[in-house]
Amino acid sequence: MAMMPVTDSMFLLGESREHPLHVGGLQLFQRPEGAGPDFVGNLHRELLSEVDIGSLFRRRPRGLGTVGPLAWANDDDIDLEYHVRLSALPAPGQVRQLLELVSRLHGSLLDRHRPLWEAHLIDGLSENRFAVYTKVHHALVDGVSALRLLQKSLSEDPDERDMRPPWSPRMRTDAAAAPRGGEGSPLGGIANAFGAVRDVISLAPAVVRYANQVFQEQSATLPFEAPKSMFNVPITGARRFAAQGWPMDRIRAVGVAAGATVNDVMLAMCAGALREYMIELGALPDKPLVAAVPISLRSDSDGDAGGNAVGLILCTLATDVEDPVERLTAISDSMRRGKQFYSGMSQLQITALSAIPFAPLAVALVPGAQKLTPPAFNLLISNVPGPKRPLYWNGARMEGVYPVSIPYEGQALNITVTSYDGSLEFGLTGCRRTVPHLQRLLAHLETSLAAMEKELVIA
């Protein structure tokens, strides 16, 4: 057994039937030229024949006494047919039907008696395509590590074959080997403990600086100043998912014209879409919505260790501002101030300060508490960088990759985007009961981007 880091165990301790805490991804593939009708079925059979499973995908949680699942145990007898499944859409195999299936799959809990992941090959999609939906518990991976695993299982070479899936390493391994070194081992824990003590001692000046900036200078978005909104309500376990991509060239052009980053423009697209969506429903608050925007603390040297390494910036979405360019400017300024605040801090310090806005999410798991606690923010919006060039899986070209993320109690909508081959891919995941007509947000995202282009006179 390997001790579980606190940041990972939180996602297990906070999970319930109404609150599944796994992340997912939907990949859309074009079959290779000349592929027969059994192409996807043959892929499924090949996946089941690959029994060398990486240690990350053999981990299952194990409790120590009555204190909960605080350790990882290795499963040496994986039932691969349970984890890797084949499905088919009914004719005509439209994208709408695919998204409905993914919505249902994403609402079910992972079995804690097994390693916490599933992969679904989905055949029958129109235009000679197929899809892969994968879900992994957030205790195992965050968005950045999940995308890295995906990239390593694909190739830039359309002629490459016999490729291994993300759960099977390219080099043969001792599949039963427990993680060594780092957070999971006793030696790693001792080394990290010394660093943690140092960082916690030095955290006090950062907290003082936080108070000065927020309360005196008002140079950062204040936790708990977000308005109560239609998204900050108790949620159910059922999910609804919508996805679409936009050309990166359009988004970059807006950023260049406005002096903003691609991430700023993405946030402004979301802000404009949310404003129009909530106006339609008569639910737009007078005060601007506040987004929690995760920032990755993972370095290139972290490799594929899994786990979670993120900080958090609170950003105004300026949904009270009618002009789309003024809204973009307010968002850009808010993000810049948030990044400046964290400059010079260690990972532990950033993680500790980032935990402050998440406190209500833990409190909200207590029945009835959601009505008593104000929201620290209104929704999570994440941007995870993805592959820049087209990728292939055994000759099948990946046409799109869409994140399927986690709505939390009191946070009924999650927006996660990733970049791929000149496109920015949006994945919107919401509570099925409390976020009606979720797919309408896709049309509003286009309207929001077009409005910024028009104001900035971009052809």
N, C-alpha and C positions, 0 to 999 in steps of 0.2 A: 504493500500500500504506500501511497505518497500523500503527504498532507496537502490539503487544498488551500490555495491562497484565499484570503478573505474576499477579495474582489470577485472571485469566481463563485464562492459558496453563497454569496448574496443572491445570485440568480436562482439557486436551488431552494434556498430557505424562503424566498419570497414568492415561489410559484404555487398556483392552485388551479383548479379546473377552470375558474373564471379568468385566470391570468397566466396563460401559457407564456413561457419565457424562452422561446427558441427563435433564432434568426433563420432566414431562408433565402433562397435565390432561385430565380427562374431564368433558364437559358433557352433561347430559341435557335434551332439549327436548321440549315438547308441540307437536305441529303446530297451526297456526292453524285455527280453525273453518272448515270447508268446503274444506280443502286436499285435493287429489286424490292419487292413488297415486304420481304422478310428482313430488311436491313436492321430495323430497330429491334426485332425479336432476336436476331443474331447478336447484336450488341449486348442485349440483356443476358443471353447465355454466356457470352464471353466474360461479362462482369462477374457472374456467379462462379466461374471457374477460377477466378483470381483470389486465392485464399490467403495470400500474404497481406495482412492488414497492419497498417501503421499503428504505433502505440497510442497516438492521440485518439484514434477511432476504436480502440479497445477499452477505453476508460469508461467505467460506470461508477456512480456515486455509492459510497458506503458510509453509514453513520457510525459514530463512536459513542456507544451507549445511547443516551436519550437526547444528546445535544444536536442531532441533525446530521446531514451528510457533509462531513468535514474532511473526507479523504477520498482519493481516487483509488479504485481497485482495477486490476487488469482482467478482462474477460478473455480467457484462452479458448473458449468454445463458442465462437460467434455463429449464429444462425443467419448466414448471409442472405438467404431467400426472404427473411423477414425484413432486413434492412434495405434491400435493393429490389424494387417492385416494378412491374410492367403494367401500364394502363393504356386505354385507347379511348379517344373521343368519339361520340356518335357523329355520323354524317350530318352536316357538311364539314365539321371540324373547324369551326370559326374560333378566332382569338377570344371572343366573348365567352365561349364554352370553356376554353382553356383557363381563363381567369376565374370563372366560377368554380372549376375543379380545384385550382390552387387555393382559392378562398376556403373551401371546405377542408382540404388537407392541412392548411396552416392553422386551423382552429383546434386540432386534436393534439393532446399531450403526447410527448415522447415517453416510452416505457422505461422507468427508472431501474428495472431489473436487467436492462440490457444497455449496451453503449448508446449514448444519447444522440443518434443521428438516423436519418432515412434518406434514400434517394429514389425518386420516381421517374422512370422513363415513360413518356406520354406520346403514344403514336396516334395516327389518324388526323393530324392537323392538315388543313388545306394547303395548296400550293407546294406540295411535296416536302413539307417540313415536319419536324418533330420537336419535342421540348423535353427538358429535364428540370424537375423541381427537386431541390435538396433542402432539407432543414437539419440544423445542428443546434444543440442547446447552447445558449449564450454563456453558460459556465465553461464551455470548451473553447469557443472562439468568439472574437469580436469581428466587426465587419472587415477590417483591414486584413487580419489573418485569414479569414474565409476567402477573400479575393485572391490572396497569394496562393492558397492551396488550389483554387480553381485554375489560376494561370499555369501552375506547374503541371497540371494534368492535361493541358492543351498544347498545341504546337502552331508555329507560324508556317509550317510546311504542310501544304494540303495533301502531299503524297505519303506522309508518315502514317504508319499503321501499327497495330498491336500496342496501342497506348494504354498506360495504366490510369485508373480513375484516381480522384483525390485521396481516397482512403487507402490506397496501395502505393507505397513508396517506389520510386524508380530503381533504387538499389535494394537488393534482398536484405532483410533485417531479421533480427531476433524479435519476432512479433510480440513475444510475451514480456519483453524487457520493460521495466518500469522507468519512468523519467529519472534522469540522473542530473545532479547539479541544479543550479537555478532555484526557483522558489519551492519546487516540490520536494527537495531533498533536505535532510537535516543540516548538512554542511552549507548548502545554499541558504537555508533559513537563518543560520547563525550569521553568515556574512551580510545578509539583508537586514538583520536585526540591528547591527551596528550602524548601518547607513540610515535605517529608519529613525533610530534615536537621535542621530545628528540632525536629520531633516525636521523632525517634530520640534526639537528645541529651537530651530531657526524659523519655525513657522509663525511664532508669535508676531514678529515684525511684519510679516506678510498680512496677517489678519488686521493689524493696526492700519496698514497701508490700504487694505480693502475698505475699512470703515471710513478712512479719510477721503478716499477717492469717491466712494458712493454717496456718503452722507454730506460731505462738505463741498466737494468739487462737482458732484454729480457727473463724473466722467465714466461711469460704467452703469450698466443696467442693473437695477436693484432686485435681488431675489424677493419674491412675494409682492411685487408691485404690478404683476400681471392681472388683468381684469378677469373676473369669472366669465367663462364662455360656455358655449354648447359642447365643447370638447372636454371640459373639466368636470366630468360626471362619472358615476360608477359605470363600469362596463361589463359586458358578458364575455364568454370565451369564444363566441362565434366571430368570424372575420369576414371582411370584404376587401378584395384586392383589385387595384387598377394600375395599369402601367403603360408608358409611352416614352419614346425618345425624341429629342430635338437636336438638330445639327449644331455642333459646337461652334461652327463659324458664325452663326447668327448670334450666339451668346457672347462670343469674344468681341464681335463688332460693337455690341452694346457696351461692353465693359471698356473698350478702348475709347469710345466716344464720350463716356461718362467719367472716365478715370477711376473705374472700379474693377474689382477682380471677377473672375468667372464665378467664384462662390458667392460674391455679393449679388451678381445678376441672378443666379439661381434662387437665392433667398428672396429677391425682389419679385421674381416670377411667382414664387409660392405666396408671397404677401398679397400680390394683386389678385391671384386666383382665390385665395381665402376671403379677401374682402368682397369680391363679387358673389362668391358662393354663399356667404353669410348674409349679404344684402338680400339675395333671393329668398332666403329662409326667414328674413326679418330678425336675424340673430347677431348682427354686428355690434360689438360693444363700442361705447364712446371712446374708451381708452384703447391705445394700440395693443395688439397681441404681442406677446413676447415668446420668442423661440429659444429653446435650448439647443445649441449647436456644438456637438462633440468635435474635439480636435484630437488627432492621433498623437500619442506620445511614443509610438513604436518607431525604433530606428531600424535601418537596414540590417544591422547586426543581430536583430532579434530573430531572424529566420522564421521558421514555421512552428514556433514553440506553442502556439495557441494562447489561450488565456485572454485577458483584457488589459489594455493600456490606453486609456482615454482620459482627457480632461473635458471641461465644459465651459462654453462662453454663453452668456445670456445676451440675446440680441433683440432689439426692438424691430418689429416688422412694419411699423409705421402704417398700420391699416386704417388709421384715422386720417391719413393724408390722401387726398383725391388725385393729385398730380403724380403720374408714375415715375417721373425722373426725380422729383423731390423725395418720393418714397425710397428710391434707390440710393440717393445721397444719404438719407438718414440711416439706412441699413449699413452702408459702407462705413460711415463714421462710427457706428456702434460696434461693428466687428473690429475695426482698427483699434479702438480704445480697449476692447477686451483682450486682444492679443498683446498690446503694450503692457497691460496689467500683469500678465503671466511671464513676461520676459525676465530671464535670470533665475527663475525658480526651478527646483528639482521636480522630477516626476511625482514624488510623494507629496510635495507641497501643493502641486497643481491638483492632484487627485483629492487631497484632503479638502481644499477649498471648493472643488467642483462638487463634493458631496453635499455641501450646504443646501443647494436648491433641490436635491433629491430627497431630503428628509421627509417632505410631505408624502412622497410616494410610499415610503415605508409605513408611515402613520395611516395612510389611506387604506392599507390592507385590513385594518380593524373595521368591522362593520359599523357604518354610520359616521365614521370619522371624516369621510370625504366632504360631508356637508358642513363640517366645523372648521376645516383648515383651508386657508386661501391658497390658490395655486401659485407655486413659485414661478411657473412658466405655463404657457398654454399648449405647446406641442414640441416634440423633438423633430429637428430637421438635420439630417446628416448627409455629408458628401464624402464618398469613399472613392479615391482615385482608382481607375481600372486600366486595363490594357489599352495601349495606344494603336496597336496594329491588329488586323483581323487574325483570329485564331481558329484552329480546326481541331476536331476530334475524330480521329480515324477517317479523315477525308470530308467530314461534314463541317461546313462553314458555320461558325457561330454568328448569327445575325443580330442578336441582342442579348443583354444580360440585365436583369431587373431585380433589385433588392426587395425582399419580402421581410419586413421587420416587425417590431413589437409595439403594440399599443399597451400602455400601462393603466392601472387604475387611476382615474382622474385625468388621463391623457388618452382620449379616445381615438386620436389620429396620429399616425407617424408617417413622415415623408423622408425617404432615403433615396439618394441618387448616386449613380456611379457613372464614370466616363468609359466609353469603349469605341475605338476606331472612328473618332471624329463625331461622336454622338454623346449627348448627355441623357442618360436613361433614368427616368423617374419611376419609383415604386411607391405607391400610396397604400398603406395598410390601415384599416379602420375597424372599429367595433361595428358589427353588422346591424345592431339595433339602434345605436345612438348617432351614427354618421350616415344619414340617408342620401341616396343618389350619389355615392362617392365618385362614380365615373364622370360626373359633371365637372369635377375639378380638373380633369384633363383638358376639356375645352376651355376652361378659364385660364389654365396655364398658357395656352397658345394666345388667348386674347391679351393676357398680361404682357407677354413678350412682344407681341405686335404693337401694343400701345407704347412701350418704351422705344421701339424702333421708329415709330411714327414721330414721336416727340423729338428724338435725336436726329431725325431726317436721315435714316439709314435705308438705303434702297433694298 
